[in-house]
């Protein structure tokens, strides 16, 4: 039996040839039946991904044209977390784009971080997702520009100390490269050992040493003398407004001694008045300072205090956490109270 040169290894027998063709055709049909559903399944999944990617690229395109972030990054959430592909696009934008685009990208990134946090639905404003925090402490801080200032603001206000710990070295390196007063407060919050040397060098510089942010960072990183000095200033201050500011400083320091000093004044009757506008208890500032250090505790949120019973919960926390005791009774309830409005001539 000979062989066709155009069809090697296939016999010339017409019957055999026809059988092979039929088998080949059947295999193609089976492959098609299997492949079509598979392609459909893949297409469904990638459609959602493509939708998010199209959306984020269009949004960045609007930023390039001068547009601003509209304030809702919820559409970039996947399975309760930030969409991974979207985060890559945001990282690229923070690395490569012009400053306006980087600013708006930073706002979008922060909003995305807040929306995926478990406490967001309860009124929380925290950013704790590691991938978001990594971008805010990395690409967003890479240039000494307005975007860096925006990112530092989010790190100070929204990222708890425990969520900053894994980026301590990056924060310390950035402080060394670009010393900044607000970043010093972020350093005080995170307390990275890698920043001790840089803060010590800043304390040797007459200009930096006089800044309260440098002193706060030094106290937070273990300068007991400065810590004691600021605690004593808080204890002897009689002006309610000045004492409120000092409470904020102790909150930034965030050491056990500083927080215990704040907790010990939780029954103060001092009131800060803005004439014809409002009266607010000094306790507002004390609770704010504690909330800065315990942001996961919803009973410390500024909208959580509306009765004396709420103060009782806060006081119990102070006793249980810091071991404080008071000799005086709790003062009459006051949080923030507006003055009655008056008509013309009254």
ABEGO torsion letter per residue (X at the ends): XBBBAABBGBBABAAAAAAAAAAAAAAAAAAAAAAAAAAAAAAAAAAAAAAAAAAAAAAAAAAAAGBBBAGBAAAABBGGBBBAAAAAAAAAAAAABBAAAAAAAAAAAAAAAAAABAAAAAGBABBABAAAAAAAABAAAABBBAAAAAAAAAAAAABBAAAAAAAAAAAAAAAAABBBAAAAAAAAAAGBAAAAAAAAAAAABAAAAABAAAAAAAAAAGBAAAAAAAAAAAAABABAAAAAAAAAAAAAAGBAAAAAAAAAAAABABBBBBBGABBBBAAAAAAAAAAAABAABAAABAAABABAAAAAAAAAAAAAAAGBBBABBBBBBBBBBBBBBBBBGX
